[in-house]
């Protein structure tokens, strides 16, 4: 059974999957400057008030505004199940659940579907950057009769992608956080998220027939956008797998 994926903007998508409505890394604030000097350049294509009911939020990390901005943070209080890192759960409080990499929880969809949610490793920069960039996780959604969906979170490492491919097997739908984020004064300009070429290579490693890049528009610090993604997927021979959504656009995976 396929999934419906709607890009809200930045890293935020509404995913209809397994009889549940999921939200990734909520960013719903208006354009402007946020903590850490991050500048949001465009608002969400769907306002928080127009989302409808959300059953589950998947928050790769809470400590960077381009993954959880103030309005997104407020929204979490209206969502019954929220999963993030252990450190993030401690900061957010309430009923937010912290997961360690490879920890799995089971949820039940509206039609009785059983969905396994597994936290996955992610490296938000080059090796050794963890103490600076902080803990981040990705997510794997799977269930009988359902496609397997990977949500990368802010991962920059293809070695991490290879580990996931080895342990999780083939991925049907890869939602990849791209944008080629770089900080000139940190880590000698190394990527903090997937570059466009790395997103294309990650698609090959995961053997994913559908790749949906997100986290490449809406913030000033993203250095590669839609054109770079198209070129990279074409150059790496995986253009047929690319589903490049504009904010507000929806695709249903086959």
matplotlib code that plots the C-alpha trace (Angstrom):
import matplotlib.pyplot as plt

x = [0.0, 1.4, 1.8, 0.6, 3.3, 2.6, 5.4, 4.6, 8.0, 11.5, 11.7, 8.0, 5.7, 2.3, 2.5, -0.7, 0.5, -0.8, -4.1, -2.4, -1.5, 2.2, 4.1, 7.8, 9.9, 7.2, 8.2, 5.2, 6.5, 6.5, 9.7, 12.3, 15.4, 15.4, 17.8, 21.3, 21.0, 19.0, 16.9, 13.6, 12.8, 9.3, 6.4, 4.6, 2.5, -0.1, -0.9, -0.8, -4.5, -5.3, -3.5, -6.4, -5.8, -2.3, -1.7, 2.1, 4.9, 8.4, 11.0, 14.5, 15.8, 14.4, 17.4, 17.6, 14.9, 14.9, 13.7, 11.4, 10.5, 8.4, 5.0, 5.9, 6.9, 3.5, 1.8, 3.3, 1.0, -2.0, -0.5, -1.1, 2.2, 5.5, 8.8, 12.3, 15.7, 16.1, 17.7, 14.9, 12.2, 13.7, 13.7, 10.3, 8.7, 5.1, 4.3, 7.0, 8.8, 12.6, 14.0, 17.5, 18.8, 17.3, 14.6, 11.2, 7.7, 4.4, 1.4, -2.1, -3.8, -7.4, -8.1, -6.1, -2.9, 0.2, 3.0, 6.5, 8.3, 12.1, 14.5, 17.6, 21.0, 21.9, 25.1, 24.5, 27.9, 31.3, 32.5, 33.4, 30.8, 28.2, 29.2, 28.7, 25.6, 23.9, 22.0, 19.7, 17.7, 15.9, 12.9, 11.8, 8.1, 7.1, 4.2, 2.7, 1.3, 2.8, 5.7, 8.8, 9.4, 12.7, 12.8, 16.5, 16.4, 19.5, 22.0, 25.0, 26.8, 26.6, 28.2, 25.2, 23.0, 24.9, 24.4, 20.7, 20.6, 22.4, 20.2, 16.8, 17.0, 15.5, 13.5, 10.4, 10.2, 13.2, 12.4, 15.8, 16.7, 19.0, 20.0, 23.8, 24.0, 27.5, 29.0, 32.1, 33.5, 32.7, 34.2, 36.1, 32.8, 31.9, 28.2, 25.8, 23.0, 23.0, 24.2, 22.3, 24.9, 24.8, 21.0, 21.2, 23.8, 21.8, 18.9, 21.1, 22.4, 18.9, 17.7, 14.7, 12.4, 11.0, 13.1, 11.5, 14.0, 12.9, 14.8, 16.2, 14.1, 12.6, 15.8, 18.7, 21.4, 20.4, 23.1, 21.6, 18.0, 15.7, 17.9, 20.9, 18.8, 17.5, 21.0, 22.5, 19.8, 20.1, 23.9, 23.8, 21.4, 18.5, 16.3, 13.4, 13.3, 13.1, 9.9, 10.7, 7.7, 7.0, 5.7, 2.0, 2.3, 1.4, 2.5, 1.1, 3.8, 3.0]
y = [0.0, 3.4, 6.6, 10.1, 12.7, 16.5, 19.0, 21.8, 23.4, 22.9, 19.5, 19.4, 16.9, 15.5, 11.8, 9.6, 6.1, 3.0, 4.5, 7.4, 11.0, 11.8, 15.1, 15.5, 18.2, 20.9, 24.3, 26.6, 30.0, 33.1, 34.2, 35.9, 35.3, 32.6, 31.3, 30.7, 33.2, 30.9, 32.9, 31.6, 33.0, 31.6, 30.5, 27.1, 26.2, 24.9, 26.8, 24.8, 25.6, 24.0, 20.7, 18.7, 16.1, 14.7, 11.4, 11.3, 13.8, 12.6, 15.2, 14.4, 16.9, 19.8, 22.1, 23.8, 26.1, 24.9, 21.5, 22.7, 26.4, 28.2, 27.6, 24.0, 23.6, 24.9, 22.5, 19.5, 19.9, 19.0, 15.8, 12.6, 10.9, 12.7, 10.9, 12.5, 11.9, 11.2, 14.6, 16.3, 14.5, 15.7, 19.3, 19.2, 17.4, 16.3, 13.0, 13.3, 10.0, 9.8, 7.0, 5.7, 4.5, 1.1, 1.3, 0.3, 1.1, -0.2, 1.9, 0.9, 2.7, 3.6, 0.4, -1.9, -1.5, -2.3, 0.2, -0.3, 3.0, 2.5, 5.3, 5.3, 6.8, 10.1, 12.2, 15.9, 16.7, 15.1, 12.4, 14.0, 16.7, 15.2, 17.2, 20.4, 19.6, 17.5, 14.2, 13.6, 10.6, 9.4, 7.1, 3.9, 3.1, -0.4, -2.8, -5.9, -4.9, -1.4, 0.3, 0.8, 4.5, 6.1, 9.6, 10.6, 13.6, 15.8, 13.1, 14.0, 10.6, 8.0, 5.5, 5.9, 5.3, 2.1, 0.9, 1.5, -0.4, -3.3, -3.6, -2.5, -3.9, -2.3, 1.0, 1.7, 5.5, 7.6, 11.1, 12.7, 15.9, 17.6, 21.3, 20.8, 22.9, 24.2, 26.5, 28.2, 28.6, 25.0, 21.7, 23.3, 23.7, 20.0, 19.2, 19.1, 17.6, 15.6, 17.4, 16.8, 14.3, 12.5, 12.4, 10.7, 8.3, 7.5, 6.6, 4.1, 2.7, 2.2, 0.8, 3.1, 3.3, 6.6, 9.5, 12.6, 15.3, 17.8, 20.4, 22.3, 25.4, 28.0, 28.8, 31.0, 28.5, 25.8, 26.0, 23.6, 23.6, 22.1, 22.7, 21.0, 18.1, 17.5, 17.7, 15.4, 12.7, 12.9, 12.7, 9.7, 7.8, 7.9, 10.7, 8.3, 7.8, 11.5, 13.0, 16.7, 18.5, 22.2, 23.4, 22.5, 19.7, 16.1, 12.8, 9.3, 6.6, 3.7]
z = [0.0, -1.0, 1.0, 0.4, 0.9, 1.0, 1.3, 3.7, 3.4, 4.6, 6.3, 7.0, 5.3, 6.0, 5.4, 5.2, 5.9, 7.6, 8.6, 10.4, 9.6, 10.3, 10.4, 10.1, 11.7, 12.2, 10.9, 10.6, 11.8, 9.5, 7.7, 9.9, 11.9, 14.5, 17.2, 16.1, 13.3, 11.1, 8.7, 7.4, 3.9, 3.3, 5.3, 5.2, 2.2, 4.6, 7.8, 11.1, 11.6, 8.2, 8.7, 10.1, 12.7, 13.0, 14.8, 15.1, 14.9, 14.0, 15.2, 14.1, 16.6, 18.6, 19.0, 15.5, 14.4, 10.8, 12.1, 14.9, 14.9, 17.6, 15.9, 15.2, 18.8, 19.9, 17.6, 19.2, 22.2, 20.0, 18.6, 20.5, 19.8, 19.4, 18.9, 19.0, 20.5, 24.2, 24.8, 22.9, 24.8, 28.1, 26.8, 25.3, 28.3, 28.4, 26.7, 24.1, 23.7, 23.3, 21.1, 20.7, 17.4, 16.4, 19.1, 17.8, 18.9, 17.5, 16.6, 15.3, 12.4, 12.0, 10.0, 12.4, 10.5, 12.6, 11.9, 13.4, 14.0, 14.3, 15.2, 13.0, 13.4, 11.8, 11.7, 11.5, 10.0, 9.6, 12.0, 15.3, 15.0, 17.3, 20.4, 18.4, 16.3, 18.9, 18.7, 15.7, 14.6, 11.4, 11.3, 9.5, 9.1, 8.1, 8.4, 6.7, 3.3, 3.6, 1.9, 3.9, 4.4, 5.5, 6.9, 7.1, 9.4, 9.2, 8.2, 6.1, 6.2, 3.4, 5.8, 8.0, 5.0, 4.2, 7.8, 7.5, 4.1, 5.6, 8.6, 7.3, 3.8, 0.7, 1.2, -0.9, -0.2, 0.9, 2.3, 2.3, 4.1, 1.6, 1.2, 1.5, 4.6, 5.3, 8.0, 6.7, 10.2, 11.4, 10.2, 7.3, 5.4, 5.5, 4.8, 7.7, 5.6, 2.4, -0.7, -3.9, -5.1, -1.7, -1.9, -5.3, -4.0, -0.9, -3.2, -5.0, -1.7, -0.3, -3.6, -3.2, -6.3, -4.9, -3.4, -2.1, -1.1, 1.5, 3.6, 0.5, 0.4, 2.8, 4.8, 3.9, 4.9, 2.4, -0.4, -3.0, -4.2, -6.7, -9.8, -8.1, -7.1, -10.6, -12.0, -9.4, -9.8, -13.6, -13.4, -11.1, -13.3, -10.9, -12.3, -12.7, -9.0, -8.1, -6.9, -6.5, -4.8, -4.6, -1.3, -1.0, -3.6, -2.9, -4.4, -3.9, -4.1, -6.4]

ax = plt.figure().add_subplot(projection="3d")
ax.plot(x, y, z, "-o")
ax.set_aspect("equal")
plt.show()
